Amino acid sequence: MIRVLLAEDMRILRDTLVSVLNLEDDIKVVAQVAVGTDIVPAALAERPAVLDIDLPGTRSSPHTATIGTPSST
């Protein structure tokens, strides 16, 4: 199972992406965030295997360094 944290500020796009990802048997959206400040707490709580961040005012590298390596579950 691929665990995904979806970080997207546009709700309609976020909802659409979740709907499409949920069609796949081996993908599970474990968290959704709309603002950059919610990324680290959500990732630490859910330990997604996939983390792609593109929110205004954020860059993925500092968050990725804070979060560390995702778990293998």
C-alpha positions as CSV (number, residue, x, y, z in Angstrom):
1,M,0.0,0.0,0.0
2,I,1.3,3.4,-1.0
3,R,0.5,6.0,1.7
4,V,0.1,9.5,0.3
5,L,0.1,12.9,2.0
6,L,-1.6,15.4,-0.3
7,A,-0.6,19.0,0.1
8,E,-2.6,21.3,-2.1
9,D,-4.1,24.7,-1.3
10,M,-6.9,24.6,-3.9
11,R,-9.7,22.5,-2.5
12,I,-11.3,21.5,-5.8
13,L,-8.0,20.2,-7.1
14,R,-7.3,18.5,-3.8
15,D,-10.7,16.8,-3.8
16,T,-10.2,15.7,-7.4
17,L,-6.8,14.3,-6.8
18,V,-8.1,12.3,-3.7
19,S,-11.0,11.0,-5.8
20,V,-8.6,9.8,-8.6
21,L,-6.1,8.3,-6.2
22,N,-8.8,6.5,-4.3
23,L,-9.6,4.6,-7.5
24,E,-6.3,2.7,-7.2
25,D,-6.3,-0.4,-5.0
26,D,-2.7,0.1,-3.9
27,I,-2.9,3.8,-3.0
28,K,-4.3,5.3,0.2
29,V,-4.5,9.1,0.9
30,V,-3.7,9.1,4.6
31,A,-3.7,12.9,5.0
32,Q,-4.6,16.1,3.3
33,V,-3.4,19.6,4.1
34,A,-4.1,23.0,2.6
35,V,-1.5,25.1,4.3
36,G,2.2,24.7,4.6
37,T,2.2,24.8,8.4
38,D,0.2,21.6,8.5
39,I,2.6,19.5,6.4
40,V,5.1,18.5,9.1
41,P,2.6,17.5,11.8
42,A,0.5,15.5,9.3
43,A,3.6,13.8,7.8
44,L,5.0,12.9,11.3
45,A,1.6,11.5,12.3
46,E,0.9,9.5,9.2
47,R,4.3,8.7,7.8
48,P,3.4,8.7,4.1
49,A,5.5,7.0,1.5
50,V,4.9,9.8,-0.9
51,L,5.3,13.5,-0.1
52,D,5.1,16.1,-2.9
53,I,4.8,19.6,-1.6
54,D,3.8,22.6,-3.8
55,L,2.1,25.2,-1.7
56,P,2.6,28.9,-1.8
57,G,5.2,30.0,0.6
58,T,6.7,26.5,1.0
59,R,9.6,24.6,-0.5
60,S,9.7,20.8,-0.1
61,S,13.4,20.4,1.0
62,P,13.1,22.0,4.5
63,H,10.0,20.1,5.2
64,T,11.5,16.9,3.9
65,A,14.5,17.3,6.1
66,T,12.3,17.9,9.1
67,I,10.1,14.9,8.4
68,G,12.9,12.5,7.6
69,T,12.5,9.1,6.0
70,P,9.0,7.7,5.7
71,S,8.2,4.4,7.3
72,S,7.9,1.3,5.2
73,T,4.3,0.5,6.4
